Amino acid sequence: MGYAQTFARAIVIFLIFLLAWGSVSAQDQLQDLRKSYNNLPLGSKERFVLTGKYAQALYFNNEKVQANQVLNDNIQLAKSYPDKQYYAYLNCIAAMNSYNDRSFEKSRAYLEQAKSVLPIIADHSTKGYVYYCDGWIMTRQNKEEQAVSQFHNAISYLEKAPQNDVNTARKLAIYKELTAIYANQRNYEFQEKYTSLLLETAKKGKNINSLFDAYMQAGYLFEEEYRANTTDLALLRKSEEHYLAAYDLLKNNQAQLINPTDLAYVSVNLANLYHEFYPQNGSQKAISFAQQALEIAAETGQYAITIPAYGVLADESFKNGHREEGKKYLQQALSNFEREPHYDYQVGLSLYSRLAEVSVEEGKYEEAFRYQKSYIDVFEKAFNSDKLDKTKQLEIKFERELQNQKLLRLRLEGEKKEQQIKLMKALNDRQNQLVENLKLNELNRSQQLKVLQLERDKKEQDLQLSRLENEQRSQELDVSKKEIAFKSRMNTIYIWLFISCLIAVILLFYAYWQRSKTLKQKEHLYGLEIEKNNQQHAIKNLTAMLAGEEKERTRLARDLHDGLGGLLSSTKLGLSSIGEGTPEESAVKDGINRSIVLLDDAVDELRRLAHNLMPDLIVKYGLKEALRDYAARMSQAKCQVECEFLHFEAELSVEHEISLYRIIQELVNNALKHATATSIFIQLSAHNGRLHITVEDDGKGFDTENIDLQNSAGMHNVRSRLSFLNGDMKIMSEIGEGTTIEIEIPLS
């Protein structure tokens, strides 16, 4: 049972690797690709795109030399092509083909060429493919953490690319790789996440092979979860359902298959599932699916598929008492296993171990010894393979020491089994000799001397066996002493490591405490400084506001005295003159009319003053109408005031509109009083959530470096209002060139 499970896991891993790229084995498809490739013009974009599919078809049909030639020729052409995406794409395919051929240096060189042009590639799909290729190679180098990062980069670019069949297929390949990584790490949560994404994406597409891959991944996921929790039978049923869905999909769409061996793979998985988890009622199904896998493998020449199929058949034969048939299946599996150039060591260990056990049970000790020796050789190869991650060097050293100890124990066990086999052979010889001695005693007692000689040889063999047993016990004692010494050294190392870590933690905590104390003091001082600056700024703004208000009162008093006071005084004098003496009726009427005109002027002057204090147009019609009215009123014969609005549709509060009105009013009054301008231009525009105000005049201008604007009460008032609005002001002026003031205020 155990070795069949090992076979199944090994073949599933091989399936994940193979299905990541597909195997275009049908000769008619290859011929179609060759014909299309030759009909396309040399160096065209269409030919570059087709080159990848054509080269992969050649590669998986064992025409690897021609595949490499086609790739290299087109890589050289794509190198001089302005768009480097095809150069990167073809280098990625060459890198993966080279890695499959175990040409690791070439693979790395192709990958570096692809990555070198990434900064100048604009196509997101190609960038995602390069990151996928990098992650694909890292996965096979056991750099799974780095591979996961590259796969996520690839997905981020493919999500930005157009969602066509090519990019969907690439996302499916990435989901399969991530599923395989998390399956290897026994991380069922992330494995289930990416299996669901794989199945969901495959169902949306129309690719039969991608949907088949998704069903296989889902079946394998639920099978592994059931192995971890055998009480949840729902997981086992889900695994069976997904495997059967994959099987039915291929049966119903055999004409569309790219890889004809897919049916064999799903048959092997179903055979192992029924054999391992349905021992009572799944035996016939397991045998049927295993034989179907063997038939397909015989047609396609895929020997790797036959190994787990033979394993299932062997288990069923042993279970039914057919030992010779079971051993024959194991030997056929071993024969096909040895034909594979890159085989899984665990499969070999399981085969050799099982065959050795069967040979011992049959009494064929020499054959058992050969299988046991092959088992040790495969174990040494597995131990010496350098495929572990460099980032786990400390763990590797520890594991290697454990493997050394295990290897030593295996060798001792092998020697022990060899000695046991020799002992069994000696006992067998002894029994044969006794039988022969009895026959010889019955036939001719004259051969007693020979019998005595044989007995003496037997005693010498017994003595030799006793010596071998003593030597074995001595070796076991030495191994035990070495294990105890090693554990003692490791305990000492762990103690010192713990003490060092404790001291480091204490020092770090003390440093952190000191730093926190210093930071708190700095934060307190910084807060005090900020509070002081805020108070000074508030005092300064208040002073400016008071100065502005005082100026406004002075101006209001002056206007009341000069304008309204003079008009009312004239009205009083006119009315008084009417009361003196006895004037004529016409003179009285003229006096009253003049007084009414003066009163109308007084009313207009009062309205103007009230409008300056609180412009009612803002409240009724908004800032636009108020500014247009203000520009019309301030325009004179010598100086025209114009107002313009660009994309200004902002909704502002009344308080903000009044503040903006006062700011513009102050800036225009300054220009009228000091600039001697002939035109003043006001512009308001809104863009990107900010309001831009420009007040420009063509007056005499001034030197911004020699005039201190901070001491101006009006400018203080403007800056105070801008501070309230969180705005910024920029003043640009040159003598003789006029003045431009730009203000920027956030709208929200």
HELIX and SHEET records of a PDB file:
HELIX    1   1 GLY A    2  LEU A   19  1                                  18    
HELIX    2   2 GLN A   27  ASN A   39  1                                  13    
HELIX    3   3 LYS A   45  PHE A   60  1                                  16    
HELIX    4   4 LYS A   64  LYS A   79  1                                  16    
HELIX    5   5 GLN A   85  ASN A  100  1                                  16    
HELIX    6   6 PHE A  104  SER A  116  1                                  13    
HELIX    7   7 LEU A  118  ILE A  120  5                                   3    
HELIX    8   8 HIS A  124  ARG A  140  1                                  17    
HELIX    9   9 GLU A  144  LYS A  160  1                                  17    
HELIX   10  10 ASP A  165  ASN A  184  1                                  20    
HELIX   11  11 TYR A  188  LYS A  204  1                                  17    
HELIX   12  12 ILE A  208  ALA A  228  1                                  21    
HELIX   13  13 LEU A  233  ASN A  252  1                                  20    
HELIX   14  14 GLN A  254  GLN A  256  5                                   3    
HELIX   15  15 ASP A  262  PHE A  277  1                                  16    
HELIX   16  16 SER A  283  THR A  300  1                                  18    
HELIX   17  17 TYR A  303  LYS A  319  1                                  17    
HELIX   18  18 ARG A  323  ARG A  339  1                                  17    
HELIX   19  19 TYR A  345  GLU A  362  1                                  18    
HELIX   20  20 TYR A  365  ASN A  384  1                                  20    
HELIX   21  21 LYS A  390  LYS A  392  5                                   3    
HELIX   22  22 GLN A  393  LEU A  443  1                                  51    
HELIX   23  23 ARG A  445  GLN A  447  5                                   3    
HELIX   24  24 GLN A  448  ASP A  559  1                                 112    
HELIX   25  25 LEU A  560  GLY A  565  3                                   6    
HELIX   26  26 GLY A  566  GLY A  579  1                                  14    
HELIX   27  27 GLU A  585  LEU A  613  1                                  29    
HELIX   28  28 ASP A  616  TYR A  621  1                                   6    
HELIX   29  29 LEU A  623  MET A  634  1                                  12    
HELIX   30  30 VAL A  654  ASN A  670  1                                  17    
HELIX   31  31 ALA A  671  ALA A  675  3                                   5    
HELIX   32  32 LEU A  709  ASN A  711  5                                   3    
HELIX   33  33 ALA A  713  LEU A  725  1                                  13    
SHEET    1   A 5 GLN A 640  LEU A 646  0                                        
SHEET    2   A 5 SER A 679  HIS A 687  1                                        
SHEET    3   A 5 ARG A 690  ASP A 697 -1                                        
SHEET    4   A 5 GLY A 738  PRO A 746 -1                                        
SHEET    5   A 5 ASP A 728  GLU A 734 -1                                        
END                                                                             
